[in-house]
Amino acid sequence: WRPKTQEDKCRAARNFQAFLTAVGMAAAVFPANEVTPDKTKEQRGREEDLLTAFAMHRAFLGQGLGGIATMVSHVRTWYEHTYDEPLGTVGWAAKMSPTSKYIKSMQIYYPIKDNECKKRAPLTQEQTRLMVKTARQRSSPDVGVAILVAFAGLFRMGELTATDQPYNPVEDMAESDLRFIPSFWTAHSVVVEMGRSKADQDGKRAKLRPRVLPVDDEDMSPGGALRTMIAERHGLRKGTTPMRSTAPLFQDGRGGQLKQSAVLTYMRTTLEKRGGKSREEAMMYGTHSCRIGGATRLFELGATADVMKNMGGWSSE
């Protein structure tokens, strides 16, 4: 995991252990001899009950339901990574664990305002078009193409651009992660090889499910925009094949990896100055608005839930 994710998981595990100690149940999950308990049906049920009680405790402390669900997920993955055993009944019984069902029921019957996760407005197709056009006019096409690719491919912006870590061509999106089919100048599609992501920390699922984007001459073709961006960056004449480079796919004006924060600033400024939005309305949009907007547009076009789940990498219903 990335350092920030490690920190979040360890914090969640410490909170869970402190809760178990407070209610006198630490030995039921973490025996003093450090030997993992036999995962009998009774033991898995006991662990799941304690996770549910932990979720309820967090709600009583005022934590939002989204934050609680994330914390429970962190505890599970931390435990499995540490002990090579699952925690609770998730993966053994129904698709949704009892604790997840409990958190969902709290959302229905006891609405809790979650201040940690402000919902973002979905970016529309016309707003995406505006972003691409304005970026080209400002001679900074990479930011517009990044927004278009995130919208069309349901990417998280953090998968395409820099967050708070130094650029790493193995983990971050590089030019070499693009594969144009059948060739750069005759392509009808481009395969985007993904690395690690928020929901796929080791990148294993990404290798089985690369994103494929169409390449054509339309102004809103994500693959076409990627090809034009690469060709202009390297001054390629038609017919010249670009070398596979480990340079960042989306770059800032100095050739470094484009930062997610820069994309966010650009989106809000463009919506306010050219998109007819007030400052308050523009603040309702974030970089995740691209992924949300793309999914919304797919739904409007009649895409099934399975298609959307496969494209966006969602496993939940």
JOHUHU-V643983 format. One record per run of one state. SS is the DSSP state (alpha for helix, beta for strand, coil for the rest). FROM is the first residue (numbers start at 0). TO is the last residue. If there is no record, write none. Layout:
ss->[SS SS]
from->[FROM FROM]
to->[TO TO]
This chain:
ss->[coil alpha coil alpha coil alpha coil alpha coil alpha coil alpha coil alpha coil alpha coil beta coil beta alpha beta coil beta coil beta coil beta coil alpha coil beta coil alpha coil beta coil beta coil beta coil beta alpha coil alpha coil alpha coil alpha coil]
from->[0 2 22 25 29 40 60 64 83 97 109 124 137 140 153 156 160 161 162 173 174 177 181 188 192 196 197 199 200 203 208 210 214 221 234 247 248 250 251 256 257 258 259 273 278 282 287 300 304 312]
to->[1 21 24 28 39 59 63 82 96 108 123 136 139 152 155 159 160 161 172 173 176 180 187 191 195 196 198 199 202 207 209 213 220 233 246 247 249 250 255 256 257 258 272 277 281 286 299 303 311 316]
